[in-house]
Amino acid sequence: MAKIDVRIHGSGIVGRALALKLARQGLAVGIDARPASAAEGQQRADVRAYALNAASVHLLSELKVWDGLAQDARTPVHDMRIAGDAQGALAFSAWQQAVPALAWIVDAAELEQVLETAIRFAPAVATVAPDTPAELSVVAEGKSAAARDRLGVAFERHAYGHSALAARVVSDVAHAGVARQWLRAPEVLALLPFDRPQAECSYGVVWSMPQAEAERLAQADEAEFDAALARATGGAAGTLRVKGARATWPLMQASAGEIVGPGWALVGDAAHVIHPLAGQGLNLGLGDVAALARVLAQRESWRTLGDEALLRRYARARLWPVRAMSGAVDGLWQLFAAPTPGLRELRNHGLTLVDRLSPLKRFLVSRALGA
């Protein structure tokens, strides 16, 4: 590829989706090579599962990626049941909201692999050296982005002191497309309906808890882990048995001081990181992809791709969606992380009140779906 229009630093889902999206506009895109560990098949041990909203599915469908996923690697969520740490409860139904699904649970490793295959067959995308010049450089390296740091961009981090623990489990009863979440101090547990390793009876576990406890459970034997999960769920999803590896990572909220500048832009976790309790982290990143691609496609003919005034349009477009979601997720975590008895009753009454307000529930669903 003789000339590069856009240089993308990063080889994850967000960076590769952006490369494919911009290539469809006729731009020549350079992107990092995938790390050797992924190419050698180590991604098979990846136990992460993403909850994708309708907007993200639409983007991946446009890129001809969604239909490339195996059927058991994408599971629709038809119902969502949320329990507080007292009697508070909140339920959402795709049928009541008149949508095909509230979300789709997707195997992280499979999605990365399908994107990698799509990149190989995209003639306008090439793997290039890190110092390859381009009109626009986009940083999509994640929260530890070295390219962002080289630009001198401030990245404010707030550590929660918690870690997320991810695993795959199998139940003795079918999941029926029901996602479940427990909000109780000091932890948040989500069971995401999935079809791997066993069709119709599997869940992806995302369990946020104090860091020391997460590390202990990650190393515990299977019987001890299963017992802890049984206590946490109360048998609501049947008898659960862990299958395969477990993984942990520290949780934080973070945001970049600026997400654009002359000739550069940030997307995904390089720009913002949120708690996974709402499952919206990747959706925000793919929202960045759609917004940046739209801004570049609509630029005036005399503007260069790296024109700072042009890139400011992208920054303005993402300001409210990112701040609103980040603030809502952080506020919810702070509310349920506090063990204060009076606050405990208030937050649980709040869950039940929201459950009774259909217009508010419809609004929340529309936000979660990316509408």
PAVOVEX-806397 format. One record per residue (C-alpha): residue number from 1; residue in one letter; x, y, z. Coordinates in nm, 4 decimals, always signed. Example, Ala and Ser with C-alpha at 12.3 -4.5 7.8 and 13.67 -1.06 7.14 Angstrom:
2
1/A/+1.2300/-0.4500/+0.7800
2/S/+1.3670/-0.1060/+0.7140
***
This chain:
371
1/M/+0.0000/+0.0000/+0.0000
2/A/+0.1806/+0.3099/-0.1245
3/K/-0.0106/+0.5736/+0.0720
4/I/-0.1838/+0.5564/+0.4093
5/D/-0.4768/+0.7880/+0.4811
6/V/-0.5504/+0.6666/+0.8347
7/R/-0.3116/+0.4936/+1.0763
8/I/-0.4815/+0.2914/+1.3510
9/H/-0.2794/+0.2065/+1.6616
10/G/-0.4286/-0.1067/+1.8159
11/S/-0.5493/-0.4435/+1.6918
12/G/-0.8535/-0.5100/+1.9104
13/I/-1.2217/-0.5171/+1.8221
14/V/-1.2685/-0.1402/+1.8114
15/G/-0.9569/-0.0729/+1.6041
16/R/-1.0368/-0.3448/+1.3505
17/A/-1.4007/-0.2409/+1.3208
18/L/-1.2852/+0.1143/+1.2493
19/A/-1.0372/-0.0084/+0.9871
20/L/-1.3117/-0.1983/+0.8044
21/K/-1.5557/+0.0927/+0.8304
22/L/-1.3085/+0.3456/+0.6875
23/A/-1.1948/+0.1060/+0.4152
24/R/-1.5566/+0.0939/+0.2954
25/Q/-1.5271/+0.4705/+0.2401
26/G/-1.2367/+0.4134/+0.0025
27/L/-0.9677/+0.5222/+0.2490
28/A/-0.6325/+0.3458/+0.2688
29/V/-0.5936/+0.2218/+0.6260
30/G/-0.2858/+0.0997/+0.8097
31/I/-0.3295/-0.1039/+1.1263
32/D/-0.1131/-0.2877/+1.3787
33/A/-0.0483/-0.6559/+1.3234
34/R/-0.2324/-0.8844/+1.5632
35/P/-0.0132/-0.9927/+1.8574
36/A/+0.1649/-1.3245/+1.8065
37/S/-0.0051/-1.4802/+2.1108
38/A/-0.3464/-1.4315/+1.9477
39/A/-0.2267/-1.5631/+1.6136
40/E/-0.0984/-1.8789/+1.7822
41/G/-0.4444/-1.9629/+1.9138
42/Q/-0.4142/-1.8533/+2.2762
43/Q/-0.7404/-1.6652/+2.2323
44/R/-0.9189/-2.0011/+2.2756
45/A/-0.8744/-1.9648/+2.6527
46/D/-1.0562/-1.6270/+2.6453
47/V/-1.3625/-1.6576/+2.8690
48/R/-1.4914/-1.3051/+2.8140
49/A/-1.8390/-1.2473/+2.6714
50/Y/-1.9648/-0.9107/+2.5485
51/A/-2.3198/-0.7768/+2.5665
52/L/-2.3802/-0.5939/+2.2381
53/N/-2.6688/-0.3544/+2.1826
54/A/-2.8709/-0.3073/+1.8636
55/A/-2.6509/-0.0225/+1.7397
56/S/-2.3370/-0.2363/+1.7712
57/V/-2.5025/-0.5305/+1.5953
58/H/-2.6094/-0.2960/+1.3148
59/L/-2.2519/-0.1731/+1.2723
60/L/-2.1095/-0.5262/+1.2657
61/S/-2.3775/-0.6283/+1.0161
62/E/-2.2781/-0.3403/+0.7881
63/L/-1.9212/-0.4639/+0.8029
64/K/-2.0321/-0.8192/+0.7057
65/V/-1.8950/-0.9449/+1.0370
66/W/-2.2110/-1.0300/+1.2301
67/D/-2.3214/-1.3082/+0.9970
68/G/-1.9712/-1.4545/+1.0132
69/L/-2.0185/-1.5436/+1.3795
70/A/-2.1162/-1.9007/+1.4561
71/Q/-2.4735/-1.9361/+1.5798
72/D/-2.3627/-2.0574/+1.9224
73/A/-2.1300/-1.7567/+1.9560
74/R/-2.4150/-1.5006/+1.9635
75/T/-2.7085/-1.5498/+2.1984
76/P/-3.0071/-1.3101/+2.2193
77/V/-3.1210/-1.1796/+2.5571
78/H/-3.5014/-1.1834/+2.5728
79/D/-3.5419/-1.0932/+2.9395
80/M/-3.3331/-0.9187/+3.2041
81/R/-3.3938/-0.9680/+3.5762
82/I/-3.2150/-0.7489/+3.8279
83/A/-3.2235/-0.8081/+4.2023
84/G/-3.1130/-0.5645/+4.4707
85/D/-2.9650/-0.6558/+4.8066
86/A/-3.3019/-0.6517/+4.9834
87/Q/-3.6415/-0.6968/+4.8156
88/G/-3.5779/-0.4556/+4.5285
89/A/-3.6258/-0.5994/+4.1805
90/L/-3.6391/-0.4775/+3.8226
91/A/-3.7270/-0.6727/+3.5096
92/F/-3.7086/-0.5928/+3.1388
93/S/-3.8660/-0.7909/+2.8552
94/A/-3.7895/-0.7653/+2.4839
95/W/-4.1527/-0.8584/+2.4136
96/Q/-4.2885/-0.5788/+2.6331
97/Q/-4.0481/-0.3305/+2.4770
98/A/-4.1350/-0.4482/+2.1225
99/V/-3.7744/-0.5220/+2.0251
100/P/-3.6240/-0.8472/+1.8921
101/A/-3.3762/-0.8699/+2.1814
102/L/-3.2548/-0.6556/+2.4689
103/A/-2.8947/-0.7436/+2.3811
104/W/-2.6841/-1.0151/+2.2218
105/I/-2.4173/-1.2013/+2.4202
106/V/-2.1151/-1.2604/+2.1986
107/D/-1.8055/-1.4730/+2.2445
108/A/-1.5120/-1.2313/+2.2631
109/A/-1.2550/-1.4602/+2.1007
110/E/-1.4875/-1.5514/+1.8145
111/L/-1.5645/-1.1868/+1.7405
112/E/-1.1939/-1.1026/+1.7329
113/Q/-1.1251/-1.3950/+1.5006
114/V/-1.4022/-1.3024/+1.2552
115/L/-1.2765/-0.9423/+1.2466
116/E/-0.9241/-1.0702/+1.1830
117/T/-1.0505/-1.2750/+0.8879
118/A/-1.2402/-0.9753/+0.7487
119/I/-0.9248/-0.7622/+0.7743
120/R/-0.7267/-1.0184/+0.5739
121/F/-0.9762/-0.9916/+0.2887
122/A/-0.9985/-0.6085/+0.2941
123/P/-0.7661/-0.4832/+0.0147
124/A/-0.7680/-0.1254/+0.1483
125/V/-0.6349/-0.2339/+0.4909
126/A/-0.2709/-0.3255/+0.5461
127/T/-0.0611/-0.4017/+0.8517
128/V/+0.2069/-0.1353/+0.8853
129/A/+0.4918/-0.0259/+1.1098
130/P/+0.4079/+0.1921/+1.4137
131/D/+0.5837/+0.4975/+1.2663
132/T/+0.4064/+0.4876/+0.9277
133/P/+0.2927/+0.8439/+0.8441
134/A/-0.0733/+0.9211/+0.7696
135/E/-0.3071/+1.2196/+0.7556
136/L/-0.4923/+1.0891/+1.0621
137/S/-0.3713/+0.8685/+1.3480
138/V/-0.6352/+0.6939/+1.5565
139/V/-0.5434/+0.5433/+1.8931
140/A/-0.7380/+0.2263/+1.9739
141/E/-0.4880/+0.0498/+2.1984
142/G/-0.7067/+0.0255/+2.5071
143/K/-0.6735/+0.1822/+2.8505
144/S/-0.2937/+0.1422/+2.8598
145/A/-0.2463/+0.3047/+2.5175
146/A/+0.1192/+0.3926/+2.4629
147/A/+0.0379/+0.6011/+2.1535
148/R/-0.1984/+0.8168/+2.3607
149/D/+0.0688/+0.8677/+2.6245
150/R/+0.3212/+0.9706/+2.3585
151/L/+0.0788/+1.2415/+2.2519
152/G/+0.0918/+1.3789/+2.6068
153/V/-0.2826/+1.3327/+2.6631
154/A/-0.3856/+1.3189/+3.0285
155/F/-0.5758/+1.0031/+3.1266
156/E/-0.7487/+1.0379/+3.4616
157/R/-0.8025/+0.7048/+3.6370
158/H/-1.0225/+0.6240/+3.9349
159/A/-0.9607/+0.2708/+4.0651
160/Y/-1.2593/+0.1014/+4.2283
161/G/-1.0468/-0.1370/+4.4339
162/H/-1.2516/-0.4166/+4.2779
163/S/-1.1706/-0.6711/+4.0098
164/A/-1.3954/-0.8388/+3.7567
165/L/-1.3913/-1.2177/+3.7531
166/A/-1.4996/-1.3813/+3.4261
167/A/-1.5844/-1.7479/+3.3723
168/R/-1.8134/-1.9804/+3.1806
169/V/-2.0621/-2.1981/+3.3680
170/V/-2.3182/-2.4623/+3.2730
171/S/-2.6581/-2.4998/+3.4419
172/D/-2.8840/-2.8015/+3.4819
173/V/-3.1752/-2.5929/+3.3467
174/A/-3.2075/-2.3958/+3.0213
175/H/-3.1286/-2.0234/+3.0347
176/A/-3.4287/-1.9379/+2.8071
177/G/-3.2527/-1.6192/+2.6979
178/V/-3.2757/-1.4671/+3.0474
179/A/-2.9898/-1.2515/+3.1770
180/R/-2.9669/-1.2100/+3.5525
181/Q/-2.7912/-0.9550/+3.7692
182/W/-2.7519/-0.9138/+4.1442
183/L/-2.6626/-0.5712/+4.2858
184/R/-2.5550/-0.6154/+4.6443
185/A/-2.2854/-0.4485/+4.8509
186/P/-2.0004/-0.4960/+4.7936
187/E/-2.0370/-0.6963/+4.4714
188/V/-2.2182/-0.7067/+4.1388
189/L/-2.2830/-1.0409/+3.9705
190/A/-2.4120/-1.0910/+3.6157
191/L/-2.5087/-1.4162/+3.4455
192/L/-2.5218/-1.3712/+3.0683
193/P/-2.7135/-1.6409/+2.8753
194/F/-2.4846/-1.8174/+2.6338
195/D/-2.4612/-2.1306/+2.4219
196/R/-2.0992/-2.2241/+2.4874
197/P/-1.9763/-2.4658/+2.6130
198/Q/-2.3266/-2.6242/+2.6169
199/A/-2.6111/-2.4993/+2.3983
200/E/-2.9037/-2.3342/+2.5798
201/C/-2.7636/-2.4085/+2.9273
202/S/-2.4503/-2.1941/+2.9580
203/Y/-2.3776/-1.8524/+3.1050
204/G/-2.0957/-1.6060/+3.0874
205/V/-2.0144/-1.4879/+3.4406
206/V/-1.9008/-1.1320/+3.5101
207/W/-1.8543/-1.0903/+3.8846
208/S/-1.7293/-0.7627/+4.0303
209/M/-1.5998/-0.7875/+4.3865
210/P/-1.3165/-0.6640/+4.6100
211/Q/-0.9854/-0.7421/+4.4443
212/A/-0.8546/-0.9866/+4.7040
213/E/-1.1733/-1.1941/+4.6966
214/A/-1.1721/-1.2016/+4.3154
215/E/-0.8158/-1.3310/+4.3110
216/R/-0.9019/-1.5936/+4.5736
217/L/-1.2025/-1.7244/+4.3798
218/A/-1.0084/-1.7249/+4.0554
219/Q/-0.7610/-1.9664/+4.2131
220/A/-1.0134/-2.1705/+4.4134
221/D/-1.0944/-2.5271/+4.3125
222/E/-1.4090/-2.5851/+4.1073
223/A/-1.6174/-2.7106/+4.3992
224/E/-1.5410/-2.4009/+4.6075
225/F/-1.6153/-2.1687/+4.3167
226/D/-1.9433/-2.3477/+4.2415
227/A/-2.0464/-2.3215/+4.6064
228/A/-1.9733/-1.9465/+4.6142
229/L/-2.1772/-1.8980/+4.2970
230/A/-2.4651/-2.0992/+4.4407
231/R/-2.4717/-1.8775/+4.7516
232/A/-2.4652/-1.5639/+4.5379
233/T/-2.7452/-1.6701/+4.3020
234/G/-2.9631/-1.8605/+4.5485
235/G/-3.0324/-2.1230/+4.2824
236/A/-3.2254/-1.8766/+4.0636
237/A/-3.0498/-2.0045/+3.7504
238/G/-3.0336/-2.3690/+3.8558
239/T/-2.7273/-2.5614/+3.9709
240/L/-2.4212/-2.4002/+3.8129
241/R/-2.0902/-2.5708/+3.7375
242/V/-1.7834/-2.3811/+3.6204
243/K/-1.6251/-2.5021/+3.2970
244/G/-1.2763/-2.4023/+3.1875
245/A/-1.0533/-2.1140/+3.2843
246/R/-1.1276/-1.8092/+3.4963
247/A/-0.9829/-1.4611/+3.4460
248/T/-0.9677/-1.1390/+3.6486
249/W/-0.8796/-0.7782/+3.5773
250/P/-0.8857/-0.4613/+3.7931
251/L/-1.1796/-0.2246/+3.7485
252/M/-1.1622/+0.1485/+3.7026
253/Q/-1.3365/+0.4500/+3.5628
254/A/-1.1125/+0.6584/+3.3390
255/S/-1.1320/+0.9310/+3.0774
256/A/-0.8916/+1.1178/+2.8518
257/G/-0.8579/+1.4934/+2.8937
258/E/-0.8951/+1.5327/+2.5163
259/I/-1.0020/+1.2761/+2.2581
260/V/-0.8939/+1.4709/+1.9484
261/G/-0.6171/+1.7012/+1.8399
262/P/-0.4447/+1.8050/+1.5162
263/G/-0.4072/+1.4845/+1.3179
264/W/-0.5180/+1.2400/+1.5910
265/A/-0.8223/+1.0949/+1.7659
266/L/-0.8895/+0.8433/+2.0441
267/V/-1.1512/+0.5683/+2.0360
268/G/-1.2664/+0.2949/+2.2739
269/D/-1.0895/+0.2322/+2.6029
270/A/-0.8060/+0.4642/+2.4994
271/A/-1.0623/+0.7445/+2.5426
272/H/-1.2897/+0.6159/+2.8220
273/V/-1.3239/+0.3194/+3.0571
274/I/-1.6340/+0.2346/+3.2611
275/H/-1.7418/-0.0328/+3.5111
276/P/-1.8813/-0.3451/+3.3345
277/L/-2.1996/-0.3641/+3.5435
278/A/-2.4137/-0.2329/+3.2545
279/G/-2.2228/-0.4189/+2.9842
280/Q/-2.1770/-0.1001/+2.7818
281/G/-1.7974/-0.0659/+2.7494
282/L/-1.7604/-0.2203/+2.4020
283/N/-2.0848/-0.0576/+2.2890
284/L/-1.9357/+0.2837/+2.3691
285/G/-1.6233/+0.1923/+2.1711
286/L/-1.8230/+0.0807/+1.8673
287/G/-2.0287/+0.3981/+1.9047
288/D/-1.6992/+0.5890/+1.8708
289/V/-1.6287/+0.3961/+1.5499
290/A/-1.9659/+0.4843/+1.3977
291/A/-1.9397/+0.8516/+1.4984
292/L/-1.5817/+0.9037/+1.3751
293/A/-1.6528/+0.7278/+1.0453
294/R/-1.9635/+0.9410/+0.9938
295/V/-1.7731/+1.2644/+1.0596
296/L/-1.4968/+1.1691/+0.8172
297/A/-1.7465/+1.0658/+0.5488
298/Q/-1.9297/+1.3987/+0.5761
299/R/-1.6200/+1.6225/+0.5666
300/E/-1.5923/+1.9066/+0.3191
301/S/-1.3848/+1.8260/+0.0121
302/W/-1.1198/+2.0808/+0.1063
303/R/-1.0625/+1.9461/+0.4579
304/T/-0.7903/+1.6956/+0.5346
305/L/-0.8672/+1.3914/+0.7462
306/G/-0.6548/+1.5285/+1.0293
307/D/-0.8171/+1.8736/+1.0357
308/E/-0.8687/+1.9505/+1.4042
309/A/-1.1904/+2.1437/+1.3426
310/L/-1.3277/+1.8379/+1.1662
311/L/-1.2242/+1.6036/+1.4460
312/R/-1.3880/+1.8326/+1.7022
313/R/-1.7204/+1.7337/+1.5467
314/Y/-1.6493/+1.3768/+1.6493
315/A/-1.5567/+1.4907/+2.0018
316/R/-1.8825/+1.6850/+2.0340
317/A/-2.0855/+1.3932/+1.9012
318/R/-1.9437/+1.1584/+2.1667
319/L/-1.9388/+1.3988/+2.4626
320/W/-2.2945/+1.3447/+2.5862
321/P/-2.3346/+0.9693/+2.5165
322/V/-2.0069/+0.8849/+2.6908
323/R/-2.0537/+1.1199/+2.9863
324/A/-2.4132/+1.0106/+3.0407
325/M/-2.3311/+0.6400/+3.0357
326/S/-2.0145/+0.6802/+3.2438
327/G/-2.1958/+0.8906/+3.5037
328/A/-2.4933/+0.6555/+3.5227
329/V/-2.2794/+0.3436/+3.5625
330/D/-2.0506/+0.5009/+3.8210
331/G/-2.3469/+0.6398/+4.0136
332/L/-2.5164/+0.3001/+4.0196
333/W/-2.1991/+0.1308/+4.1406
334/Q/-2.1477/+0.3912/+4.4135
335/L/-2.5094/+0.3519/+4.5213
336/F/-2.4949/-0.0252/+4.5582
337/A/-2.1372/-0.0480/+4.6851
338/A/-2.2258/+0.1455/+5.0000
339/P/-2.3270/-0.0798/+5.2955
340/T/-2.5224/+0.2005/+5.4709
341/P/-2.8535/+0.0483/+5.5992
342/G/-3.0707/+0.3529/+5.5207
343/L/-2.9272/+0.3816/+5.1719
344/R/-2.9825/+0.0096/+5.1237
345/E/-3.3581/+0.0452/+5.1675
346/L/-3.3740/+0.3561/+4.9502
347/R/-3.1897/+0.2023/+4.6545
348/N/-3.4016/-0.1139/+4.6654
349/H/-3.7240/+0.0872/+4.6740
350/G/-3.5834/+0.2775/+4.3763
351/L/-3.5397/-0.0429/+4.1754
352/T/-3.8971/-0.1468/+4.2454
353/L/-4.0285/+0.2007/+4.1588
354/V/-3.8510/+0.1992/+3.8216
355/D/-3.9994/-0.1455/+3.7543
356/R/-4.3487/+0.0028/+3.7861
357/L/-4.2875/+0.3007/+3.5550
358/S/-4.3304/+0.1723/+3.1994
359/P/-4.2307/+0.4986/+3.0228
360/L/-3.9055/+0.5132/+3.2205
361/K/-3.8337/+0.1478/+3.1453
362/R/-3.8867/+0.2112/+2.7738
363/F/-3.6455/+0.5050/+2.7906
364/L/-3.3815/+0.2969/+2.9685
365/V/-3.4149/+0.0194/+2.7107
366/S/-3.3800/+0.2667/+2.4251
367/R/-3.0585/+0.4018/+2.5810
368/A/-2.9199/+0.0534/+2.6355
369/L/-2.9988/-0.0456/+2.2770
370/G/-2.8093/+0.2557/+2.1484
371/A/-3.1175/+0.4342/+2.0104
***
